[in-house]
Amino acid sequence: MTSFRLAFAAALLASVACPSSAQEGADARVSETVRTLASDTFEGRAPGTAGEDRTVGYLIARFQSLGLQPAGPDGQWVQRVPLLHTKLGKPVALSFEMPVGMTPLEMAKDVYLSSIRPDDRAFVDAPVVFVGYGVKAPEREWDDFKGEDLKGKVVVFLVNDPDFEARPGEAVAGRFGGRTMTYYGRWTYKFEEAARQGAVGALIVHDTVGAGYGWNVVVSPGGENYDIERKPDALTSVRLQGWLADATARQLFTSAGLDLDVMKTAARKPGFRPIELRGVKFKADIPVEHQVLTSHNVLAQISGTTRPDEVVMYGAHWDAYGKGKPDAQGRIYRAGANDDALGIAGMLEIARSMKAVPPPARTVAFAAWTAEERGLLGSEYYAANPVYPMEKTVANLTIDILQTAGFANDVVLVGKGQNSLEDDMARVAATQGRRVTPEGLPERGLFYRADHFSFAKRGVPVMLLMGIAGASDLKAGGTAAGQAWIDAYTANCYHQACDAWTPEWNLDGALQDIALARQIGSELARGDKWPSWKPGSEFLAIREKQSRGAQSK
C-alpha cells in the first residue's frame, strides 16, 4: 500500500476507531463506517478510480487497526483483479432490417447493449434466431438448441426458466424451479450459453416480472460493462449483448409473422426448436472504448490455531457505481451506502468481535470484493484463483444490503432448500427470538445475484443476508412496513445517488442479522462441522466430488 493510502486512511480512521463516549456501541461504529465510505471523498467507489485507491487504503487500515493479518496472495492485503472495462459510444448504425423495411433502434429506449470484448468497434450484421429460454440442461432433459448451428447469428432469449410461466399439467411444470429461479433463468447464464453456441449477438426480451427488476435497472450502467481480462482464445464470440424492450420485441416478432405470446407458449414445450425470424437481420456499428484496469480484492484473516488450512469466509463488496448524472438534489455519486457499504461495515463489526476473543480452531477470512456491481467479478476472480482451496473452504457467509427500518421478528432466507446453513440460521435466529421467513420473490433469482454464488457454483455451502429479498416482519408495522421499506428503496434508491447514508437509519434489524452471521461463522470456526448441500441442489454433486478427491489424496 502506498504512503498516500496509509496517510489518507489514517486520517479517516480517527472518527471510526475512536467514537465519542456518547456514541459507543455497534450501531455507532457501523453507522460511522457507512457514513465514511459513502461520503464524496470516496467518489462512489468505482473500480479503477481514485475512489478505489482510497477505499482499498481505508479497508486495509481498518483491518490493521483491528489486529487482523493479510490473507491475500503472497501474504499481501490485496489480490490484484485485472478487469476489462468497456463503454459503448454513439451508434453509427443500430437497427433491425425487417421484411417491412428498416426499423431504427434507440439505445436505452428500444434496446440496451454492452460489450465484454476488447474491440474498437462492435459490428454486427447477422440473421436473428429465437431460441426460447436458451437452456441446455441435460440433467433436466431439456435442450432448447437441438443441435442447431447458431454460429454467426444473433440469438433472442426469453428471461427466466422454461417453467416460470408454466400452467398446471404442462410437461415442463416443475422441471426447473417453477416460480423459484434457477441459474438457467439468469441473464448471465444466457449470455454464457450464447457464447458456447458461437453467436455474435445475444438479446433477452425484457419482462419486469420475469427479470425481477424494471427497465430502469437494465439501462442504469449506461453502456458500460466489465469482465475479467481474458486471453484472446478465451474471449466470448458475442460482440454485443443486452436486452430488448417488450414493445420492441413484439414489433420484431410481428414483422416476422410471429406472435410473441404464442412463441412463449411454444418455448415451454420440450420439443421446441430454434426459430429463425425470416427476413430479419440485426445491424449495429458502435464504437467501443476499452481499457484494462487493475482492481483489488481486500483480504484479511484471523488464523486458526489447530486447523488453519480450513477456512470460514465472510464477504461483502466494497464497490459501487461511481460518478453519474446529478439527481434532483444535485448528488453525482452513486455511493451505495446500503449496497454495500453497510455490508462492509457489518463484516468489520464481525471481525472486531471475533478478534476480541481467543482465536478459533479454523481460520476466519474476511473478503471485501471488487466489481460485484459489474457481474460478481471480484469474487469470481478469487474463486478461480483462490488463496484457500475451495475444498478447504468450509462456508461463505455474504452480507449484501440490510434493512434499515428497525427490529424484525424474522430473518429472510435466500435459497430455501439449498444447504444445511439454513438450519443453522433457524436455530440461531430462534435464540434471538426470531423465525426464518423464505424470500418473498424467489423468481428474482437473488440466490444467483450476489458474491456468494461464485463459491456456490464451486461447491462451497453459502448463506446470503440480503435485505431486499423479502419483507421483514418489523416489530413496528409488521410485514406491511417491511414491504414499504423494500418498495421505497428499490424504486428510488437501488443503484442510484439516493442510496446515501442518513442519520435517520434504524440499524437495529441490521445488527440482528450481523449478530446472526457472526454466531454461525463463529460456531463453524470453533468446531469441526462441515455444512452440506441438500438433496436436489445443483451444487451437491460438486461438493461430493471435492470430498472424494480430498479422501483419495
C-alpha positions as CSV (number, residue, x, y, z in Angstrom):
1,M,0.0,0.0,0.0
2,T,1.4,3.4,-0.9
3,S,2.2,6.0,1.7
4,F,-0.6,8.1,0.2
5,R,-3.1,5.4,1.1
6,L,-1.7,5.0,4.5
7,A,-1.8,8.7,5.3
8,F,-5.3,9.0,3.8
9,A,-6.6,6.0,5.7
10,A,-5.1,7.0,9.0
11,A,-6.8,10.4,8.8
12,L,-10.2,8.8,8.2
13,L,-9.8,6.2,10.9
14,A,-9.9,8.7,13.7
15,S,-13.7,9.1,13.6
16,V,-14.3,5.4,13.4
17,A,-11.8,3.9,15.7
18,C,-12.4,6.4,18.5
19,P,-16.1,7.2,18.7
20,S,-17.2,9.7,21.3
21,S,-18.4,8.3,24.6
22,A,-22.0,9.3,23.6
23,Q,-21.8,7.1,20.5
24,E,-20.3,3.9,21.9
25,G,-21.7,0.7,20.5
26,A,-22.1,-1.4,17.4
27,D,-24.7,0.9,15.9
28,A,-22.5,3.9,16.1
29,R,-19.5,2.0,14.7
30,V,-21.5,0.6,11.8
31,S,-23.2,3.9,11.1
32,E,-19.9,5.8,11.1
33,T,-18.3,3.3,8.8
34,V,-21.1,3.6,6.3
35,R,-21.1,7.4,6.5
36,T,-17.4,7.4,5.8
37,L,-17.4,5.0,2.8
38,A,-20.5,6.7,1.3
39,S,-19.0,10.2,1.5
40,D,-18.0,12.2,-1.5
41,T,-14.3,11.6,-0.6
42,F,-14.6,8.1,-2.0
43,E,-16.3,9.3,-5.2
44,G,-18.8,6.4,-5.4
45,R,-16.1,3.7,-5.0
46,A,-16.0,2.7,-8.7
47,P,-13.2,0.2,-9.6
48,G,-10.1,1.6,-11.2
49,T,-10.7,5.2,-9.9
50,A,-9.2,7.4,-7.2
51,G,-12.2,6.3,-5.2
52,E,-10.9,2.7,-5.3
53,D,-7.5,3.7,-4.2
54,R,-8.9,5.5,-1.2
55,T,-11.3,2.7,-0.4
56,V,-8.7,0.0,-0.5
57,G,-6.4,2.0,1.7
58,Y,-9.2,2.7,4.1
59,L,-10.1,-1.0,4.4
60,I,-6.6,-2.2,4.9
61,A,-6.1,0.4,7.6
62,R,-9.4,-0.8,9.3
63,F,-8.3,-4.4,9.2
64,Q,-4.9,-3.5,10.6
65,S,-6.4,-1.4,13.4
66,L,-8.5,-4.5,14.4
67,G,-5.4,-6.6,14.6
68,L,-6.1,-8.9,11.6
69,Q,-3.5,-10.3,9.3
70,P,-3.3,-10.1,5.5
71,A,-4.9,-13.0,3.6
72,G,-4.1,-12.2,0.0
73,P,-1.6,-14.0,-2.3
74,D,2.0,-14.0,-1.0
75,G,1.0,-12.5,2.3
76,Q,-0.4,-9.3,0.8
77,W,-3.6,-7.4,1.9
78,V,-4.8,-7.3,-1.7
79,Q,-5.4,-9.7,-4.6
80,R,-5.0,-8.0,-8.0
81,V,-8.0,-8.4,-10.2
82,P,-7.4,-7.4,-13.9
83,L,-10.6,-6.1,-15.4
84,L,-11.6,-5.2,-18.9
85,H,-13.7,-2.0,-18.9
86,T,-15.7,-1.2,-21.9
87,K,-18.1,1.7,-22.8
88,L,-20.2,1.9,-26.0
89,G,-20.1,5.2,-27.9
90,K,-22.9,6.7,-30.0
91,P,-24.0,4.2,-32.6
92,V,-23.1,4.7,-36.2
93,A,-25.8,2.3,-37.1
94,L,-28.4,0.4,-35.0
95,S,-31.5,-1.2,-36.5
96,F,-33.5,-4.2,-37.3
97,E,-33.8,-5.0,-41.0
98,M,-37.3,-6.4,-41.4
99,P,-39.5,-7.5,-44.3
100,V,-41.4,-4.3,-43.9
101,G,-38.2,-2.2,-44.1
102,M,-35.5,-0.9,-41.7
103,T,-36.5,-0.1,-38.2
104,P,-34.1,2.2,-36.4
105,L,-33.4,1.4,-32.7
106,E,-32.8,4.0,-30.0
107,M,-30.3,2.9,-27.3
108,A,-31.8,2.7,-23.8
109,K,-35.4,3.1,-25.2
110,D,-35.8,0.2,-27.6
111,V,-32.7,-1.8,-26.8
112,Y,-29.9,-1.8,-24.3
113,L,-26.5,-3.1,-25.3
114,S,-22.9,-3.5,-24.0
115,S,-19.8,-5.5,-24.9
116,I,-17.2,-7.5,-23.0
117,R,-14.8,-7.7,-25.8
118,P,-11.7,-5.5,-26.2
119,D,-12.7,-4.4,-29.7
120,D,-12.5,-0.8,-31.0
121,R,-15.8,-1.3,-32.9
122,A,-18.7,-3.6,-32.2
123,F,-20.0,-4.5,-35.7
124,V,-22.9,-7.0,-36.2
125,D,-24.8,-7.7,-39.4
126,A,-26.5,-11.1,-38.8
127,P,-29.8,-13.0,-39.0
128,V,-31.9,-13.3,-35.9
129,V,-32.9,-16.6,-34.3
130,F,-35.4,-17.1,-31.4
131,V,-34.0,-19.7,-29.0
132,G,-36.8,-19.7,-26.5
133,Y,-35.4,-19.8,-23.0
134,G,-32.0,-20.7,-24.4
135,V,-31.5,-23.5,-21.8
136,K,-29.3,-26.6,-22.3
137,A,-29.7,-28.7,-19.1
138,P,-29.0,-32.5,-19.7
139,E,-29.8,-33.3,-16.1
140,R,-33.3,-31.9,-16.6
141,E,-33.7,-33.5,-20.0
142,W,-34.0,-30.1,-21.6
143,D,-32.3,-28.6,-24.7
144,D,-33.7,-25.6,-26.5
145,F,-31.0,-25.7,-29.2
146,K,-31.4,-29.3,-30.6
147,G,-28.0,-29.1,-32.3
148,E,-28.9,-26.0,-34.4
149,D,-25.9,-24.2,-35.8
150,L,-26.0,-20.7,-34.3
151,K,-22.5,-19.6,-35.2
152,G,-22.6,-16.0,-36.5
153,K,-26.2,-15.5,-35.6
154,V,-28.0,-13.1,-33.2
155,V,-30.0,-15.1,-30.6
156,V,-33.1,-13.8,-28.8
157,F,-33.9,-15.3,-25.4
158,L,-36.8,-15.2,-23.0
159,V,-35.9,-14.4,-19.5
160,N,-36.1,-16.8,-16.5
161,D,-36.7,-20.6,-16.7
162,P,-38.8,-22.6,-19.1
163,D,-41.3,-23.4,-16.4
164,F,-41.6,-19.9,-14.9
165,E,-45.0,-19.3,-16.6
166,A,-46.0,-22.9,-16.9
167,R,-49.6,-23.9,-16.2
168,P,-50.5,-27.0,-14.2
169,G,-50.4,-30.0,-16.5
170,E,-47.8,-28.7,-18.9
171,A,-44.9,-31.1,-19.4
172,V,-42.4,-28.5,-18.2
173,A,-44.2,-27.7,-15.0
174,G,-41.8,-28.3,-12.1
175,R,-38.9,-29.4,-14.2
176,F,-36.9,-26.4,-13.1
177,G,-37.7,-24.3,-10.1
178,G,-41.3,-23.2,-11.0
179,R,-41.6,-19.7,-9.6
180,T,-38.2,-20.1,-8.0
181,M,-35.5,-19.1,-10.5
182,T,-32.6,-21.5,-11.2
183,Y,-29.3,-20.4,-12.7
184,Y,-30.7,-21.3,-16.1
185,G,-33.0,-18.3,-15.8
186,R,-30.3,-15.7,-15.1
187,W,-29.2,-13.4,-17.8
188,T,-25.6,-14.3,-17.1
189,Y,-26.2,-17.9,-18.0
190,K,-28.0,-16.9,-21.2
191,F,-25.1,-14.8,-22.4
192,E,-22.6,-17.5,-21.5
193,E,-24.7,-20.1,-23.4
194,A,-24.9,-17.7,-26.4
195,A,-21.1,-17.7,-26.5
196,R,-21.0,-21.5,-26.2
197,Q,-23.2,-21.7,-29.2
198,G,-21.0,-19.3,-31.2
199,A,-23.5,-16.5,-31.5
200,V,-22.3,-13.0,-32.3
201,G,-25.1,-11.2,-30.6
202,A,-27.4,-12.1,-27.6
203,L,-30.6,-10.2,-26.8
204,I,-33.0,-11.0,-23.9
205,V,-36.7,-9.9,-24.1
206,H,-37.2,-7.8,-21.0
207,D,-40.1,-8.7,-18.7
208,T,-40.2,-7.0,-15.3
209,V,-41.8,-9.9,-13.5
210,G,-39.5,-12.5,-15.1
211,A,-36.3,-10.5,-14.7
212,G,-37.1,-9.3,-11.2
213,Y,-36.4,-5.6,-12.0
214,G,-37.6,-2.9,-14.3
215,W,-36.1,-1.4,-17.4
216,N,-34.6,1.4,-15.4
217,V,-32.3,-1.1,-13.7
218,V,-31.4,-2.6,-17.1
219,V,-30.2,0.7,-18.6
220,S,-28.5,2.0,-15.4
221,P,-24.9,1.1,-16.4
222,G,-25.1,3.5,-19.3
223,G,-23.5,1.3,-21.9
224,E,-20.6,0.4,-19.7
225,N,-19.5,-3.2,-18.8
226,Y,-16.8,-5.1,-17.2
227,D,-15.3,-8.5,-17.4
228,I,-12.2,-10.3,-16.1
229,E,-9.4,-9.8,-18.6
230,R,-9.2,-12.9,-20.7
231,K,-6.7,-14.3,-23.2
232,P,-7.6,-13.9,-26.9
233,D,-8.6,-17.6,-27.2
234,A,-10.9,-17.3,-24.2
235,L,-12.9,-14.2,-25.4
236,T,-16.6,-14.6,-25.9
237,S,-17.9,-14.7,-29.5
238,V,-20.7,-12.4,-28.5
239,R,-19.9,-8.9,-29.8
240,L,-22.9,-7.2,-28.4
241,Q,-25.2,-8.4,-25.6
242,G,-28.2,-6.9,-24.0
243,W,-31.9,-6.5,-23.7
244,L,-34.9,-5.8,-25.9
245,A,-37.7,-3.7,-24.5
246,D,-41.0,-5.6,-24.6
247,A,-42.6,-3.3,-27.2
248,T,-39.6,-3.6,-29.4
249,A,-39.6,-7.4,-29.2
250,R,-43.3,-7.6,-30.0
251,Q,-42.8,-5.4,-33.1
252,L,-39.8,-7.6,-34.1
253,F,-41.8,-10.8,-33.9
254,T,-44.8,-9.4,-35.6
255,S,-42.6,-8.3,-38.6
256,A,-41.6,-11.9,-39.0
257,G,-45.2,-13.1,-38.9
258,L,-45.0,-14.4,-35.4
259,D,-46.8,-13.6,-32.1
260,L,-44.5,-13.2,-29.1
261,D,-47.1,-14.6,-26.7
262,V,-47.6,-17.7,-28.9
263,M,-43.9,-18.2,-29.1
264,K,-43.6,-18.0,-25.3
265,T,-46.1,-20.9,-25.0
266,A,-44.2,-22.9,-27.7
267,A,-40.9,-22.3,-25.8
268,R,-42.3,-24.2,-22.8
269,K,-42.6,-27.4,-24.7
270,P,-39.7,-30.0,-24.7
271,G,-39.9,-30.3,-28.5
272,F,-39.2,-26.6,-29.1
273,R,-36.6,-25.9,-31.7
274,P,-34.9,-22.6,-32.6
275,I,-36.9,-20.4,-35.0
276,E,-35.2,-18.1,-37.4
277,L,-37.0,-14.8,-37.8
278,R,-37.3,-14.9,-41.6
279,G,-36.2,-11.7,-43.3
280,V,-34.9,-10.2,-40.1
281,K,-31.4,-9.0,-39.5
282,F,-29.8,-7.2,-36.6
283,K,-27.4,-4.5,-37.7
284,A,-25.1,-2.5,-35.4
285,D,-22.0,-0.5,-35.8
286,I,-20.9,1.0,-32.5
287,P,-17.6,2.4,-31.4
288,V,-16.2,0.9,-28.2
289,E,-13.8,2.5,-25.7
290,H,-11.9,-0.2,-23.8
291,Q,-9.2,-0.4,-21.3
292,V,-7.7,-2.9,-18.9
293,L,-7.6,-1.7,-15.3
294,T,-6.3,-3.4,-12.2
295,S,-8.7,-3.5,-9.3
296,H,-8.3,-5.2,-6.0
297,N,-10.0,-7.6,-3.5
298,V,-9.0,-6.8,0.0
299,L,-8.4,-9.9,2.1
300,A,-7.8,-10.3,5.9
301,Q,-7.8,-13.2,8.3
302,I,-7.7,-14.4,11.9
303,S,-5.5,-17.5,11.7
304,G,-6.8,-20.8,13.1
305,T,-5.0,-22.5,15.9
306,T,-5.3,-26.2,15.1
307,R,-6.8,-26.4,11.6
308,P,-5.6,-23.2,9.9
309,D,-6.0,-24.7,6.4
310,E,-9.8,-24.9,6.9
311,V,-11.4,-21.6,6.3
312,V,-14.7,-19.9,7.2
313,M,-15.1,-16.9,4.9
314,Y,-17.2,-13.7,5.3
315,G,-17.7,-11.5,2.3
316,A,-19.2,-8.1,1.2
317,H,-18.4,-5.9,-1.8
318,W,-16.8,-2.5,-1.5
319,D,-17.6,-1.3,-5.0
320,A,-20.5,0.9,-6.0
321,Y,-21.3,2.9,-9.2
322,G,-19.1,5.9,-9.0
323,K,-20.0,9.2,-10.6
324,G,-23.2,9.8,-12.6
325,K,-25.6,12.5,-13.6
326,P,-26.8,14.8,-10.9
327,D,-30.1,13.7,-9.2
328,A,-32.8,16.1,-8.1
329,Q,-30.7,17.1,-5.1
330,G,-27.5,17.6,-7.2
331,R,-25.8,14.4,-5.9
332,I,-23.4,13.0,-8.5
333,Y,-22.0,9.9,-6.7
334,R,-23.9,6.6,-6.6
335,A,-22.1,5.6,-3.5
336,G,-24.1,2.5,-2.4
337,A,-24.5,3.4,1.3
338,N,-26.6,0.3,1.8
339,D,-25.4,-1.6,-1.2
340,D,-22.9,-2.5,0.1
341,A,-21.1,-0.1,2.4
342,L,-23.4,-1.4,5.1
343,G,-22.4,-5.0,4.4
344,I,-18.7,-3.9,4.7
345,A,-19.5,-2.2,8.0
346,G,-21.2,-5.4,9.2
347,M,-18.3,-7.5,8.2
348,L,-15.9,-5.2,10.0
349,E,-18.0,-5.4,13.1
350,I,-17.9,-9.2,13.0
351,A,-14.1,-9.1,12.6
352,R,-13.8,-6.7,15.6
353,S,-15.9,-9.0,17.8
354,M,-14.1,-12.2,16.7
355,K,-10.7,-10.6,17.3
356,A,-11.7,-9.6,20.8
357,V,-12.0,-13.3,21.9
358,P,-9.5,-16.2,21.8
359,P,-8.7,-17.3,18.3
360,P,-10.7,-20.1,16.7
361,A,-9.5,-23.6,15.5
362,R,-10.2,-22.8,11.9
363,T,-9.1,-19.7,10.0
364,V,-11.7,-17.0,9.5
365,A,-11.2,-14.9,6.4
366,F,-12.8,-11.5,5.6
367,A,-13.1,-10.6,1.9
368,A,-14.0,-7.1,0.6
369,W,-14.7,-7.8,-3.1
370,T,-14.3,-5.5,-6.0
371,A,-16.6,-5.3,-9.1
372,E,-19.7,-7.0,-7.7
373,E,-21.9,-4.5,-9.4
374,R,-20.1,-5.4,-12.7
375,G,-21.1,-9.0,-12.5
376,L,-19.6,-10.5,-9.3
377,L,-16.2,-10.2,-10.9
378,G,-14.0,-9.8,-7.8
379,S,-15.4,-12.9,-6.1
380,E,-15.4,-14.8,-9.3
381,Y,-11.7,-14.0,-9.9
382,Y,-10.9,-15.1,-6.3
383,A,-12.9,-18.3,-6.7
384,A,-11.0,-19.1,-9.9
385,N,-7.7,-18.2,-8.2
386,P,-8.3,-18.9,-4.6
387,V,-5.8,-18.3,-1.7
388,Y,-7.5,-21.1,0.2
389,P,-8.7,-24.1,-2.0
390,M,-12.4,-24.4,-2.4
391,E,-12.4,-27.9,-0.9
392,K,-10.9,-26.4,2.3
393,T,-13.4,-23.5,2.4
394,V,-16.0,-24.6,5.0
395,A,-18.6,-21.9,4.1
396,N,-19.1,-18.5,2.7
397,L,-21.3,-16.0,4.5
398,T,-22.2,-13.0,2.5
399,I,-23.8,-9.7,3.5
400,D,-25.3,-7.6,0.7
401,I,-27.9,-4.9,1.7
402,L,-29.5,-4.9,5.1
403,Q,-32.8,-3.4,6.0
404,T,-32.6,-0.1,7.9
405,A,-36.1,0.1,9.4
406,G,-35.6,-1.4,12.8
407,F,-36.0,-4.6,14.8
408,A,-37.6,-7.6,12.9
409,N,-39.4,-10.7,14.2
410,D,-37.7,-12.8,11.4
411,V,-34.7,-13.2,9.2
412,V,-35.2,-13.7,5.4
413,L,-33.8,-16.9,3.9
414,V,-32.5,-16.7,0.3
415,G,-32.3,-20.0,-1.5
416,K,-34.6,-22.3,0.5
417,G,-33.7,-25.9,0.3
418,Q,-30.1,-25.4,-0.9
419,N,-27.9,-26.3,2.1
420,S,-27.7,-27.0,5.8
421,L,-26.8,-23.5,6.7
422,E,-30.5,-22.6,6.6
423,D,-30.9,-25.0,9.5
424,D,-28.2,-23.1,11.4
425,M,-29.9,-19.9,10.5
426,A,-33.2,-21.1,12.0
427,R,-31.6,-22.3,15.2
428,V,-29.6,-19.1,15.8
429,A,-32.5,-16.9,14.8
430,A,-34.6,-18.7,17.5
431,T,-32.1,-17.7,20.2
432,Q,-32.7,-14.1,19.1
433,G,-36.5,-14.6,19.4
434,R,-36.8,-14.6,15.6
435,R,-38.0,-17.1,13.0
436,V,-37.0,-17.7,9.4
437,T,-39.1,-16.5,6.5
438,P,-38.3,-17.7,2.9
439,E,-37.6,-14.9,0.4
440,G,-40.6,-13.2,-0.9
441,L,-39.9,-13.4,-4.6
442,P,-37.8,-16.4,-5.4
443,E,-38.5,-15.9,-9.1
444,R,-36.0,-13.0,-9.0
445,G,-33.1,-15.4,-8.5
446,L,-31.4,-13.5,-5.8
447,F,-29.5,-16.6,-4.8
448,Y,-27.6,-16.2,-8.1
449,R,-27.1,-12.5,-7.9
450,A,-24.5,-11.9,-5.1
451,D,-20.9,-12.7,-4.5
452,H,-21.6,-15.9,-2.5
453,F,-22.7,-17.5,-5.8
454,S,-19.1,-17.6,-7.0
455,F,-18.5,-20.0,-4.2
456,A,-21.7,-21.9,-4.5
457,K,-21.1,-22.9,-8.1
458,R,-17.7,-24.3,-6.9
459,G,-19.4,-26.5,-4.3
460,V,-18.9,-24.3,-1.1
461,P,-22.1,-24.1,1.1
462,V,-23.2,-20.5,1.3
463,M,-25.5,-18.1,3.2
464,L,-26.7,-14.8,1.9
465,L,-28.2,-12.0,4.0
466,M,-30.0,-9.5,1.7
467,G,-32.5,-7.0,3.0
468,I,-34.4,-6.7,-0.3
469,A,-35.0,-10.5,-0.6
470,G,-38.4,-10.3,1.2
471,A,-40.4,-8.1,3.5
472,S,-39.2,-8.3,7.1
473,D,-41.8,-8.7,9.8
474,L,-40.9,-5.5,11.6
475,K,-41.7,-5.1,15.2
476,A,-43.1,-1.7,14.3
477,G,-45.6,-2.2,11.5
478,G,-45.2,-5.9,10.6
479,T,-44.6,-7.1,7.0
480,A,-46.5,-4.2,5.6
481,A,-43.9,-1.9,7.0
482,G,-41.1,-4.2,5.8
483,Q,-42.6,-4.3,2.3
484,A,-42.9,-0.5,2.3
485,W,-39.2,-0.2,3.1
486,I,-38.3,-2.5,0.2
487,D,-40.6,-0.7,-2.2
488,A,-39.2,2.7,-1.3
489,Y,-35.6,1.5,-1.5
490,T,-35.8,-0.5,-4.8
491,A,-38.0,2.1,-6.6
492,N,-36.0,5.2,-5.6
493,C,-32.5,4.3,-4.3
494,Y,-31.3,1.0,-5.6
495,H,-28.1,1.8,-7.7
496,Q,-29.0,5.5,-7.5
497,A,-27.5,8.5,-5.8
498,C,-30.4,8.2,-3.3
499,D,-28.6,5.2,-1.7
500,A,-26.9,7.6,0.7
501,W,-26.1,7.5,4.4
502,T,-28.6,9.2,6.7
503,P,-28.7,9.5,10.5
504,E,-32.4,8.5,10.3
505,W,-31.5,4.9,9.6
506,N,-32.7,2.5,12.3
507,L,-30.0,-0.2,12.4
508,D,-31.5,-2.5,15.0
509,G,-32.6,-5.0,12.4
510,A,-29.4,-4.9,10.5
511,L,-27.5,-5.5,13.8
512,Q,-29.7,-8.6,14.4
513,D,-28.6,-10.0,11.0
514,I,-24.9,-9.1,11.7
515,A,-25.0,-10.9,15.0
516,L,-26.7,-13.9,13.4
517,A,-23.9,-14.2,10.8
518,R,-21.3,-13.7,13.5
519,Q,-22.7,-16.5,15.6
520,I,-23.0,-19.0,12.7
521,G,-19.5,-18.3,11.5
522,S,-18.0,-18.5,15.0
523,E,-19.6,-21.9,15.6
524,L,-18.2,-23.2,12.4
525,A,-14.7,-21.7,13.1
526,R,-14.6,-23.2,16.6
527,G,-16.0,-26.6,15.7
528,D,-15.4,-29.3,13.2
529,K,-18.7,-29.3,11.4
530,W,-18.9,-29.2,7.5
531,P,-22.1,-27.7,6.2
532,S,-23.6,-29.8,3.4
533,W,-25.8,-29.2,0.3
534,K,-29.3,-30.7,0.5
535,P,-30.6,-33.4,-1.9
536,G,-31.8,-31.7,-5.1
537,S,-29.4,-28.8,-5.0
538,E,-27.5,-28.3,-8.3
539,F,-24.3,-27.9,-6.2
540,L,-24.4,-31.1,-4.2
541,A,-22.5,-33.2,-6.8
542,I,-19.7,-30.6,-7.0
543,R,-19.1,-30.8,-3.2
544,E,-19.3,-34.6,-3.2
545,K,-16.7,-34.7,-6.0
546,Q,-14.4,-32.4,-3.9
547,S,-14.8,-34.7,-0.9
548,R,-13.9,-37.8,-2.9
549,G,-10.9,-36.0,-4.3
550,A,-9.8,-35.0,-0.8
551,Q,-10.2,-38.5,0.5
552,S,-8.1,-40.0,-2.3
553,K,-5.1,-37.8,-1.5
